[in-house]
C-alpha cells in the first residue's frame, strides 16, 4: 500500500521545499504542484508534493492517521 500524507510547507527554495509534519522536517520536490506557497498543506508521496490540500482536511487526515496508529504526531 502506498500512502501520501499531508505536510505543511515551511520554506521554498526553487522547486524544493522544507515540509513538516509531526515535528519532523524534510525536503520535498514541489515541481509537480502549481502555486505552492509557504504555509500551504500538500500531500507528500515518495518525496514529491502531489497535490495541495485544504488546511482543515489536512489536520483531520493527520488526526485520523494518528488515531489508527499510522502516524505518531
WOHURA-V126712 format. One record per residue. N is the residue number from 1. RES is the residue in one letter. D_FIRST is the distance of its C-alpha to the first C-alpha in Angstrom with 1 decimal. Layout:
# WOHURA-V126712
n | res | d_first
N | RES | D_FIRST
N | RES | D_FIRST
This chain:
# WOHURA-V126712
n | res | d_first
1 | X | 0.0
2 | X | 3.8
3 | X | 6.5
4 | X | 10.1
5 | X | 12.9
6 | X | 16.5
7 | X | 19.1
8 | X | 22.8
9 | X | 24.7
10 | X | 27.5
11 | X | 29.2
12 | X | 29.2
13 | X | 30.5
14 | X | 30.6
15 | X | 27.1
16 | X | 25.6
17 | X | 25.3
18 | X | 25.1
19 | X | 22.5
20 | X | 22.2
21 | X | 20.3
22 | X | 21.3
23 | X | 24.2
24 | X | 22.2
25 | X | 23.2
26 | X | 21.8
27 | X | 22.5
28 | X | 20.5
29 | X | 21.5
30 | X | 22.6
31 | X | 23.9
32 | X | 21.6
33 | X | 22.8
34 | X | 26.4
35 | X | 28.7
36 | X | 26.7
37 | X | 29.1
38 | X | 29.3
39 | X | 28.3
40 | X | 25.7
41 | X | 22.2
42 | X | 19.4
43 | X | 15.7
44 | X | 14.6
45 | X | 11.8
46 | X | 12.4
47 | X | 16.0
48 | X | 16.8
49 | X | 17.8
50 | X | 16.6
51 | X | 18.5
52 | X | 21.2
53 | X | 20.8
54 | X | 23.6
55 | X | 24.5
56 | X | 24.6
57 | X | 21.2
58 | X | 19.8
59 | X | 21.6
60 | X | 20.6
61 | X | 16.9
62 | X | 17.4
63 | X | 19.6
64 | X | 17.1
65 | X | 14.3
66 | X | 17.2
67 | X | 18.4
68 | X | 15.3
69 | X | 15.3
70 | X | 12.3
71 | X | 15.0
72 | X | 18.5
73 | X | 20.7
